[in-house]
């Protein structure tokens, strides 16, 4: 799930089969079956994402344990909550997904049911109200109701009603989302935004440097003038590409994550080169750069926005470095926003886009266009591009995401694809999109994760009801709980 490729339909089917299987076991065995299933799916995800290596195996175990929780809670509670039996699993799914995204370094990178539906543009409109978790709930609720109907048969009224309610909710949400798309045509007032990465030729010229200086310490010990000359192969290529896109009509140019390279002592020189291009062509440039610092951990991952007057409007450090792969200090977590004639601009960097709470700052601040610099790899290029679509719909922003070694994509505030290009199929990855100058207000941007918190509260209420049914008086237990083992009565 959420790997190099997804079959969206399977996200609706496999929980039905797993729930039906788990509900036939006792609680301990059910947990074992759930854990075995989630461990296999997480391992396959790591393999498809090119991350199947010893340092990531503990992370895989943690994620497998976490994703087994909704199935285990369902097995423990669903028999004891009467007509609310189908509600346990979806409430648990949303609660776990929200908890992982909010308090762990994993965000929504893996295991979010709703994220598998990024191409179903009508369905995902509900994200503007609920975040991606609303899509997850619809999938999980449908699966839970289907498993219940399978277990008890169509003659069981409560199971039949649950299935009808779940399917009706999916149909209604999809219909309303479709109507939103139909009655929200692309506006005429658009901004030309270009995303640029270094050409393959420029990168091949620089790449041997990183083999010769195979550690940050070795690179920092090298001659400054020598490193400046070597980095110029890529940096000059990016500056030239920026000038060409500005001459072609781009009002904003965004570079990929870590596109340029500079020693900290030379950083101001690079920024001045960017400012010179911005002034000459009257363009906003959001430049991604790796800055090598004398102070440990010797690296800063930044996006710097320069306006047409050559003024630096923001310097943003990546808020969420990838665990294990990026062992440097995160930024302060504040998403910058700048008012410009091109619209209200905001930025995040790559993995930051997998944290809805971080990106929501842009929506809450009324951003119109979110500029994302990314640098991925073959195994996650499709997954990361799909995940980013939800941040656009949630916050009502156009998203322009330039991704070296990955799939760059631009979508409008409703998640409709405006442009996309694969780094691996072009000598130079160049993304050009005409995006709406104004964003679309959304409920999610204003109220945040209220929906997810309500699901968590519902799960607690269901758990409390199950406890009362288990330990309350006999008649109450019989009325609410039903049989203690599935498949009986």
C-alpha positions as CSV (number, residue, x, y, z in Angstrom):
1,X,0.0,0.0,0.0
2,X,1.3,3.4,-1.1
3,X,4.4,1.9,-2.7
4,X,5.8,2.3,-6.2
5,X,2.4,1.5,-7.6
6,X,-1.1,1.2,-6.2
7,X,-4.2,-0.7,-7.3
8,X,-6.8,1.6,-5.8
9,X,-9.5,-1.1,-5.8
10,X,-7.4,-3.4,-3.6
11,X,-7.5,-0.8,-0.8
12,X,-11.3,-1.4,-0.7
13,X,-11.0,-5.2,-0.9
14,X,-8.2,-6.4,1.2
15,X,-9.5,-5.0,4.6
16,X,-12.7,-7.0,4.0
17,X,-10.8,-10.2,3.6
18,X,-8.5,-9.5,6.6
19,X,-11.4,-8.4,8.9
20,X,-13.4,-11.5,8.0
21,X,-10.5,-13.7,8.7
22,X,-9.5,-12.0,12.0
23,X,-13.1,-12.0,13.3
24,X,-13.0,-15.8,13.2
25,X,-10.1,-16.0,15.7
26,X,-9.8,-15.3,19.4
27,X,-8.3,-12.0,20.4
28,X,-4.7,-13.1,20.8
29,X,-4.7,-15.1,17.5
30,X,-6.4,-12.2,15.8
31,X,-3.6,-9.9,16.8
32,X,-1.1,-12.4,15.5
33,X,-2.9,-12.7,12.1
34,X,-3.2,-8.9,11.9
35,X,0.5,-8.4,12.7
36,X,1.6,-11.0,10.2
37,X,-0.4,-9.4,7.5
38,X,0.8,-5.8,8.3
39,X,4.4,-7.0,8.6
40,X,4.3,-8.6,5.1
41,X,2.6,-5.5,3.6
42,X,5.2,-3.1,5.3
43,X,8.1,-5.3,4.2
44,X,6.8,-5.3,0.6
45,X,6.4,-1.5,0.8
46,X,10.0,-1.1,1.9
47,X,11.2,-3.4,-0.9
48,X,9.2,-1.5,-3.5
49,X,10.4,1.8,-2.1
50,X,14.1,0.7,-2.3
51,X,14.4,0.9,1.5
52,X,14.7,-2.7,2.5
53,X,17.9,-2.5,4.5
54,X,18.9,-3.3,8.1
55,X,18.5,0.2,9.5
56,X,14.9,0.4,8.3
57,X,13.8,-3.0,9.7
58,X,13.0,-1.7,13.2
59,X,10.9,1.0,11.6
60,X,9.1,-1.6,9.6
61,X,8.3,-3.5,12.8
62,X,7.0,-0.4,14.5
63,X,4.8,0.4,11.5
64,X,3.5,-3.1,11.3
65,X,2.6,-3.1,15.0
66,X,0.8,0.3,14.6
67,X,-1.1,-0.8,11.5
68,X,-2.3,-4.0,13.3
69,X,-4.0,-1.9,16.0
70,X,-7.2,-1.1,14.1
71,X,-7.8,-4.8,13.2
72,X,-7.1,-5.9,16.8
73,X,-9.4,-3.2,18.3
74,X,-12.1,-4.2,15.9
75,X,-11.8,-7.9,17.0
76,X,-11.9,-6.9,20.7
77,X,-14.8,-4.4,20.4
78,X,-17.2,-5.1,17.5
79,X,-19.2,-7.8,19.2
80,X,-19.9,-5.7,22.2
81,X,-21.3,-2.5,20.7
82,X,-24.5,-3.8,19.1
83,X,-25.6,-1.8,16.0
84,X,-22.4,0.2,16.0
85,X,-20.3,-2.8,15.2
86,X,-19.3,-1.5,11.8
87,X,-18.1,1.8,13.3
88,X,-15.2,0.4,15.3
89,X,-12.8,-0.3,12.5
90,X,-13.1,3.0,10.6
91,X,-12.8,5.0,13.9
92,X,-9.7,3.0,14.8
93,X,-8.2,3.5,11.3
94,X,-8.5,7.2,11.4
95,X,-7.3,7.5,14.9
96,X,-4.2,5.5,14.2
97,X,-3.4,7.3,11.0
98,X,-3.9,10.7,12.6
99,X,-1.7,9.7,15.6
100,X,1.1,8.5,13.4
101,X,1.0,11.6,11.2
102,X,0.9,13.9,14.3
103,X,3.4,12.5,16.8
104,X,5.8,10.3,14.9
105,X,8.5,11.1,12.3
106,X,6.7,8.9,9.7
107,X,3.8,11.3,8.8
108,X,1.5,9.9,6.1
109,X,4.3,8.3,4.1
110,X,3.0,4.8,4.5
111,X,-0.2,3.0,5.5
112,X,-2.8,5.7,4.9
113,X,-5.8,4.0,3.2
114,X,-7.1,7.3,1.8
115,X,-3.9,8.1,0.0
116,X,-4.4,5.2,-2.4
117,X,-7.3,7.1,-4.0
118,X,-5.4,10.1,-5.2
119,X,-6.5,9.6,-8.8
120,X,-10.2,9.5,-7.8
121,X,-10.5,13.2,-8.0
122,X,-14.3,13.3,-7.2
123,X,-13.9,11.1,-4.1
124,X,-11.0,13.0,-2.6
125,X,-12.8,16.4,-2.6
126,X,-14.0,15.4,0.9
127,X,-10.4,16.0,2.0
128,X,-11.2,19.7,1.9
129,X,-13.5,19.1,4.9
130,X,-11.8,16.2,6.7
131,X,-8.3,15.9,5.5
132,X,-7.2,12.6,3.8
133,X,-8.6,10.9,6.9
134,X,-12.2,11.3,5.5
135,X,-11.3,9.1,2.5
136,X,-9.7,6.6,4.8
137,X,-12.9,6.4,6.9
138,X,-15.1,5.8,3.9
139,X,-12.8,2.9,2.8
140,X,-12.6,1.4,6.2
141,X,-16.3,1.8,7.0
142,X,-17.2,0.1,3.7
143,X,-14.8,-2.8,4.4
144,X,-16.1,-3.2,8.0
145,X,-19.7,-3.2,6.9
146,X,-19.0,-5.7,4.1
147,X,-17.2,-8.0,6.5
148,X,-20.1,-7.8,8.9
149,X,-22.7,-8.6,6.2
150,X,-20.5,-11.5,5.0
151,X,-20.4,-12.9,8.5
152,X,-24.0,-12.5,9.5
153,X,-25.8,-12.7,6.2
154,X,-28.2,-10.4,4.4
155,X,-31.0,-11.5,6.7
156,X,-29.4,-9.6,9.6
157,X,-31.1,-6.2,9.7
158,X,-28.3,-4.3,11.5
159,X,-25.6,-5.6,9.2
160,X,-27.7,-4.8,6.1
161,X,-28.4,-1.3,7.4
162,X,-24.7,-0.7,8.0
163,X,-23.8,-1.9,4.5
164,X,-26.4,0.4,2.9
165,X,-25.3,3.4,5.0
166,X,-21.6,2.9,4.1
167,X,-22.2,2.5,0.4
168,X,-24.6,5.4,0.4
169,X,-22.0,7.6,2.1
170,X,-19.4,6.7,-0.6
171,X,-21.9,7.4,-3.4
172,X,-23.0,10.7,-1.9
173,X,-19.5,11.9,-1.2
174,X,-18.4,11.0,-4.7
175,X,-21.4,12.6,-6.3
176,X,-20.9,15.8,-4.3
177,X,-17.2,15.8,-5.2
178,X,-18.0,15.3,-8.9
179,X,-20.4,18.2,-8.7
180,X,-17.7,20.4,-7.1
181,X,-15.4,19.6,-10.0
182,X,-18.1,20.3,-12.6
183,X,-19.1,23.6,-11.2
184,X,-15.5,24.7,-10.5
185,X,-13.9,25.2,-13.9
186,X,-10.3,26.3,-14.2
187,X,-10.1,30.1,-13.9
188,X,-8.7,32.4,-16.6
189,X,-6.5,34.3,-14.2
190,X,-3.5,32.0,-14.0
191,X,0.2,32.3,-13.2
192,X,2.9,30.6,-15.2
193,X,5.1,28.7,-12.8
194,X,8.2,26.7,-13.9
195,X,10.0,24.0,-12.0
196,X,13.7,23.4,-12.9
197,X,16.2,20.8,-12.0
198,X,19.8,20.5,-13.1
199,X,20.3,18.9,-16.4
200,X,21.7,15.3,-16.5
201,X,24.9,16.6,-18.2
202,X,25.5,19.1,-15.4
203,X,24.8,16.5,-12.7
204,X,27.1,14.0,-14.3
205,X,29.9,16.6,-14.3
206,X,29.5,17.2,-10.6
207,X,28.7,13.7,-9.4
208,X,32.3,12.4,-9.2
209,X,33.0,15.1,-6.6
210,X,30.7,13.3,-4.1
211,X,32.6,10.0,-4.7
212,X,35.9,11.7,-4.2
213,X,34.8,13.5,-1.1
214,X,32.8,10.7,0.4
215,X,31.9,12.4,3.7
216,X,30.7,15.8,4.8
217,X,34.0,16.2,6.8
218,X,36.1,15.4,3.8
219,X,34.1,17.9,1.7
220,X,34.4,20.6,4.3
221,X,38.2,20.1,4.4
222,X,38.6,20.6,0.7
223,X,39.8,23.8,-0.9
224,X,37.0,26.4,-1.0
225,X,37.8,27.8,-4.4
226,X,38.1,24.3,-5.8
227,X,34.6,23.3,-4.4
228,X,33.1,26.6,-5.6
229,X,34.3,25.8,-9.1
230,X,33.0,22.2,-9.0
231,X,29.6,23.3,-7.7
232,X,29.3,25.8,-10.5
233,X,28.6,23.0,-13.0
234,X,25.2,22.6,-11.4
235,X,24.6,26.0,-10.0
236,X,25.3,27.9,-13.3
237,X,23.1,25.4,-15.1
238,X,20.2,26.1,-12.7
239,X,20.7,29.9,-13.1
240,X,20.7,29.7,-16.9
241,X,17.6,27.5,-16.9
242,X,15.8,30.0,-14.6
243,X,16.6,32.8,-17.0
244,X,15.3,30.9,-19.9
245,X,12.0,30.1,-18.2
246,X,11.6,33.7,-17.1
247,X,12.1,34.9,-20.7
248,X,9.5,32.3,-21.8
249,X,7.0,34.0,-19.5
250,X,7.3,32.3,-16.1
251,X,6.4,34.6,-13.2
252,X,7.7,32.2,-10.6
253,X,10.5,29.6,-10.9
254,X,10.9,26.8,-8.2
255,X,14.0,24.7,-8.0
256,X,14.1,21.1,-6.7
257,X,15.2,20.3,-3.2
258,X,18.9,20.6,-2.7
259,X,19.3,21.6,-6.4
260,X,22.2,23.9,-5.8
261,X,25.3,23.3,-3.7
262,X,27.4,25.8,-1.7
263,X,29.7,26.0,1.3
264,X,28.3,28.2,4.0
265,X,31.0,30.8,3.4
266,X,29.9,31.1,-0.2
267,X,26.2,31.0,0.4
268,X,25.8,34.8,0.1
269,X,27.5,34.6,-3.3
270,X,25.1,32.0,-4.5
271,X,22.1,34.0,-3.2
272,X,23.4,37.1,-5.0
273,X,23.7,35.2,-8.2
274,X,20.1,34.2,-7.8
275,X,19.1,37.7,-7.0
276,X,20.9,39.0,-10.2
277,X,18.8,36.6,-12.3
278,X,15.6,37.6,-10.5
279,X,16.3,41.3,-11.1
280,X,17.3,40.9,-14.7
281,X,14.2,38.9,-15.6
282,X,11.6,40.2,-13.1
283,X,10.9,36.8,-11.7
284,X,10.4,35.2,-8.3
285,X,12.9,32.4,-7.7
286,X,12.4,29.8,-5.0
287,X,15.8,28.1,-4.9
288,X,16.5,24.8,-3.2
289,X,20.1,24.4,-1.9
290,X,22.3,22.2,0.2
291,X,24.5,24.4,2.4
292,X,27.6,22.8,3.9
293,X,28.3,24.2,7.4
294,X,31.3,24.1,9.7
295,X,29.1,23.4,12.6
296,X,27.8,19.8,13.0
297,X,25.8,18.2,11.5
298,X,27.4,20.1,8.6
299,X,24.4,20.4,6.4
300,X,21.3,22.7,6.0
301,X,18.5,21.9,3.5
302,X,17.0,25.2,2.5
303,X,14.6,26.9,0.1
304,X,15.3,30.6,-0.5
305,X,12.7,32.9,-2.1
306,X,14.1,35.9,-4.0
307,X,11.8,38.5,-5.4
308,X,12.2,40.6,-8.7
309,X,13.9,43.3,-6.7
310,X,16.6,40.8,-5.5
311,X,15.2,40.8,-1.9
312,X,15.2,37.6,0.0
313,X,11.6,37.0,1.2
314,X,12.2,33.8,3.1
315,X,14.8,31.3,4.0
316,X,13.2,28.0,5.0
317,X,14.9,25.0,6.5
318,X,13.3,21.6,6.0
319,X,11.0,20.8,8.9
320,X,11.0,17.0,8.7
321,X,14.3,15.3,7.7
322,X,13.7,11.7,6.6
323,X,14.6,9.4,9.5
324,X,18.0,7.7,9.1
325,X,18.5,9.1,5.6
326,X,18.8,12.8,6.6
327,X,20.7,13.0,9.9
328,X,20.6,16.8,10.3
329,X,18.7,19.3,12.4
330,X,15.1,20.2,11.3
331,X,14.0,23.8,10.9
332,X,11.7,25.6,13.2
333,X,8.6,24.1,11.5
334,X,7.0,27.4,10.5
335,X,5.8,27.5,6.9
336,X,6.7,30.9,5.3
337,X,4.1,32.8,3.3
338,X,4.7,35.8,1.1
339,X,2.3,38.2,-0.7
340,X,3.2,38.7,-4.3
341,X,1.5,39.8,-7.5
342,X,1.6,36.1,-8.5
343,X,-0.5,35.3,-5.5
344,X,0.1,34.4,-1.9
345,X,3.1,32.0,-2.0
346,X,4.2,29.4,0.5
347,X,6.8,26.7,0.5
348,X,7.8,23.3,2.1
349,X,10.4,20.8,1.2
350,X,9.8,17.2,0.0
351,X,9.0,15.0,3.1
352,X,7.4,18.0,4.8
353,X,4.5,17.4,2.4
354,X,3.7,14.1,4.2
355,X,2.7,16.0,7.4
356,X,-0.8,17.5,7.0
357,X,-0.4,19.5,10.1
358,X,2.7,21.2,8.8
359,X,1.3,22.0,5.4
360,X,-2.0,23.2,6.9
361,X,-0.1,26.3,8.1
362,X,-0.1,27.4,4.5
363,X,-3.9,26.9,4.1
364,X,-4.6,28.6,7.4
365,X,-2.5,31.6,6.3
366,X,-4.6,31.9,3.1
367,X,-1.8,30.8,0.7
368,X,-2.8,30.5,-3.0
369,X,0.2,28.6,-4.4
370,X,2.4,26.1,-2.5
371,X,5.9,25.7,-4.0
372,X,7.5,22.4,-3.1
373,X,11.1,21.5,-3.8
374,X,11.6,17.7,-3.7
375,X,14.4,15.2,-4.3
376,X,13.3,11.6,-4.3
377,X,14.3,8.3,-6.0
378,X,12.8,5.7,-8.3
379,X,11.2,3.7,-5.6
380,X,9.0,6.4,-4.1
381,X,8.6,8.8,-7.0
382,X,5.0,7.9,-7.8
383,X,3.9,7.6,-4.2
384,X,5.3,10.9,-3.2
385,X,3.7,12.7,-6.1
386,X,0.3,11.2,-5.3
387,X,0.5,12.0,-1.6
388,X,1.2,15.7,-2.4
389,X,-2.2,16.0,-4.2
390,X,-4.0,15.7,-0.9
391,X,-2.2,18.6,0.6
392,X,-3.5,20.8,-2.3
393,X,-7.1,19.7,-1.8
394,X,-7.0,19.9,2.0
395,X,-5.8,23.5,1.9
396,X,-7.3,24.8,-1.3
397,X,-3.9,25.7,-2.8
398,X,-2.4,25.1,-6.2
399,X,0.6,22.9,-5.8
400,X,3.8,23.1,-7.9
401,X,6.2,20.4,-6.9
402,X,9.5,20.1,-8.6
403,X,11.1,16.8,-7.8
404,X,14.6,15.8,-9.0
405,X,15.0,12.0,-9.3
406,X,11.3,11.7,-9.2
407,X,8.0,12.7,-10.7
408,X,7.3,16.5,-10.6
409,X,3.7,17.5,-10.7
410,X,1.4,20.5,-10.5
411,X,-2.2,20.4,-9.5
412,X,-4.9,23.0,-8.9
413,X,-6.7,23.5,-5.6
414,X,-9.1,20.7,-6.4
415,X,-6.4,18.2,-7.2
416,X,-6.7,18.3,-10.9
417,X,-3.4,17.6,-12.7
418,X,-2.1,20.6,-14.6
419,X,1.4,19.2,-15.5
420,X,3.7,16.3,-14.7
421,X,7.1,15.2,-15.8
422,X,9.3,12.2,-14.9
423,X,13.0,13.0,-14.1
424,X,14.1,9.7,-15.6
425,X,12.5,10.2,-19.0
426,X,14.0,13.6,-19.8
427,X,17.5,15.0,-20.3
428,X,16.4,18.0,-18.3
429,X,13.4,17.8,-16.0
430,X,11.4,20.9,-16.7
431,X,7.8,21.4,-15.4
432,X,5.7,24.3,-16.7
433,X,2.2,24.9,-15.4
434,X,-0.4,27.7,-15.5
435,X,-1.9,27.6,-12.1
436,X,-4.8,29.6,-10.6
437,X,-3.6,32.9,-9.1
438,X,-6.1,32.5,-6.2
439,X,-6.7,29.6,-3.9
440,X,-10.0,28.2,-2.7
441,X,-11.0,28.5,1.0
442,X,-11.5,25.1,2.7
443,X,-13.0,23.9,6.0
444,X,-10.0,21.8,6.7
445,X,-7.6,24.8,6.4
446,X,-9.7,26.6,9.0
447,X,-10.6,24.0,11.5
448,X,-7.7,21.5,11.1
449,X,-8.1,17.9,12.2
450,X,-11.4,18.3,14.1
451,X,-12.7,15.3,12.0
452,X,-9.8,13.1,13.1
453,X,-10.3,14.1,16.8
454,X,-14.0,13.3,16.5
455,X,-13.1,9.8,15.2
456,X,-10.8,9.4,18.2
457,X,-13.6,10.4,20.5
458,X,-16.0,8.0,18.8
459,X,-13.4,5.2,19.3
460,X,-13.2,6.0,23.0
461,X,-17.0,6.0,23.3
462,X,-17.2,2.7,21.5
463,X,-14.5,1.2,23.8
464,X,-16.4,2.5,26.9
465,X,-19.6,1.0,25.6
466,X,-17.9,-2.4,25.0
467,X,-16.5,-2.3,28.6
468,X,-20.0,-1.6,30.0
469,X,-21.4,-4.5,27.9
470,X,-18.7,-6.8,29.1
471,X,-18.7,-6.0,32.8
472,X,-22.3,-4.6,33.3
473,X,-25.3,-6.5,34.4
474,X,-26.2,-9.6,32.6
475,X,-29.3,-8.3,30.7
476,X,-27.3,-5.3,29.5
477,X,-24.4,-7.5,28.4
478,X,-26.8,-9.7,26.5
479,X,-28.6,-6.9,24.8
480,X,-25.5,-4.9,23.8
481,X,-22.8,-7.4,23.4
482,X,-24.3,-10.4,21.7
483,X,-22.3,-13.6,21.7
484,X,-18.7,-13.5,22.9
485,X,-17.4,-15.5,20.0
486,X,-17.9,-14.6,16.4
487,X,-20.0,-17.0,14.2
488,X,-22.4,-18.0,17.0
489,X,-26.0,-17.0,17.5
